[in-house]
Amino acid sequence: MSFLGKPFQHDLFVSYSHGAFADDHDSELKLWSQKFALDLRSELRGYDGFQEVSVFLDESNRSDENVDRTEQLTPLLQERVAGSALLVILMTPQ
Protein backbone atom coordinates (compact mmCIF):
# COMPACT_ATOMS: atom_id res chain seq x y z
CA MET A 1 0.00 0.00 0.00
CA SER A 2 1.24 3.46 -0.82
CA PHE A 3 1.67 6.44 1.46
CA LEU A 4 -0.57 8.46 -0.88
CA GLY A 5 -3.30 5.84 -0.74
CA LYS A 6 -5.89 5.01 -3.37
CA PRO A 7 -5.76 4.86 -6.32
CA PHE A 8 -2.00 4.31 -5.98
CA GLN A 9 -0.47 0.96 -5.09
CA HIS A 10 3.05 2.47 -4.94
CA ASP A 11 4.32 5.99 -4.39
CA LEU A 12 7.42 5.62 -6.57
CA PHE A 13 8.24 3.24 -9.41
CA VAL A 14 11.99 3.02 -10.06
CA SER A 15 12.86 2.08 -13.64
CA TYR A 16 16.45 1.08 -14.35
CA SER A 17 18.65 -1.00 -16.62
CA HIS A 18 19.98 -4.20 -15.14
CA GLY A 19 23.07 -3.73 -17.29
CA ALA A 20 23.52 -7.49 -17.30
CA PHE A 21 24.77 -9.65 -20.10
CA ALA A 22 24.16 -13.40 -20.43
CA ASP A 23 25.13 -14.91 -17.06
CA ASP A 24 25.87 -11.61 -15.28
CA HIS A 25 22.78 -11.41 -13.05
CA ASP A 26 24.20 -8.94 -10.53
CA SER A 27 25.96 -6.28 -12.59
CA GLU A 28 27.43 -3.24 -10.86
CA LEU A 29 24.76 -1.06 -12.50
CA LYS A 30 21.94 -3.26 -11.20
CA LEU A 31 23.39 -3.37 -7.69
CA TRP A 32 23.91 0.42 -7.69
CA SER A 33 20.34 1.01 -8.89
CA GLN A 34 18.91 -1.29 -6.24
CA LYS A 35 20.92 0.44 -3.52
CA PHE A 36 19.75 3.83 -4.80
CA ALA A 37 16.10 2.76 -4.58
CA LEU A 38 16.50 1.25 -1.12
CA ASP A 39 18.39 4.31 0.16
CA LEU A 40 15.72 6.59 -1.31
CA ARG A 41 12.97 4.65 0.46
CA SER A 42 14.93 4.71 3.71
CA GLU A 43 15.55 8.47 3.42
CA LEU A 44 11.90 9.23 2.70
CA ARG A 45 10.74 7.06 5.60
CA GLY A 46 12.90 9.19 7.90
CA TYR A 47 10.46 12.09 7.54
CA ASP A 48 7.43 12.35 9.81
CA GLY A 49 4.37 10.83 8.18
CA PHE A 50 6.30 9.04 5.41
CA GLN A 51 6.88 5.73 7.19
CA GLU A 52 4.53 3.91 4.80
CA VAL A 53 6.09 5.19 1.53
CA SER A 54 6.24 2.40 -1.07
CA VAL A 55 9.05 2.29 -3.65
CA PHE A 56 8.52 -0.29 -6.41
CA LEU A 57 11.65 -2.05 -7.62
CA ASP A 58 11.37 -5.20 -9.72
CA GLU A 59 13.79 -7.13 -7.50
CA SER A 60 12.99 -5.72 -4.10
CA ASN A 61 13.31 -8.02 -1.11
CA ARG A 62 9.79 -6.95 -0.09
CA SER A 63 7.15 -9.08 -1.82
CA ASP A 64 4.75 -6.12 -2.05
CA GLU A 65 7.33 -4.01 -3.91
CA ASN A 66 8.61 -6.36 -6.60
CA VAL A 67 7.63 -8.33 -9.71
CA ASP A 68 5.78 -11.62 -9.38
CA ARG A 69 7.99 -13.94 -11.43
CA THR A 70 5.02 -16.19 -12.25
CA GLU A 71 3.21 -13.47 -14.24
CA GLN A 72 3.96 -12.12 -17.72
CA LEU A 73 6.47 -9.31 -17.34
CA THR A 74 5.08 -6.62 -19.66
CA PRO A 75 1.44 -6.61 -18.45
CA LEU A 76 2.61 -6.78 -14.83
CA LEU A 77 5.05 -3.88 -15.25
CA GLN A 78 2.38 -1.82 -17.06
CA GLU A 79 0.03 -2.43 -14.14
CA ARG A 80 2.68 -1.45 -11.59
CA VAL A 81 3.67 1.73 -13.46
CA ALA A 82 0.01 2.74 -13.84
CA GLY A 83 -0.54 2.14 -10.13
CA SER A 84 2.37 4.36 -9.07
CA ALA A 85 2.16 8.06 -8.25
CA LEU A 86 5.65 8.91 -9.57
CA LEU A 87 7.98 7.29 -12.09
CA VAL A 88 11.71 7.61 -11.34
CA ILE A 89 13.92 6.77 -14.31
CA LEU A 90 17.60 6.03 -13.77
CA MET A 91 18.93 6.86 -17.25
CA THR A 92 22.12 5.12 -18.37
CA PRO A 93 23.65 4.09 -21.72
CA GLN A 94 22.53 0.52 -20.98
Secondary structure, 3 states (H helix, E strand, C coil): CCCCCCCCCEEEEEECCCCCCCCCCCCHHHHHHHHHHHHHHHHHHCCCCCCCCCEECCCCCCHHHCCCCCCCHHHHHHHHHHCEEEEEECCCCC
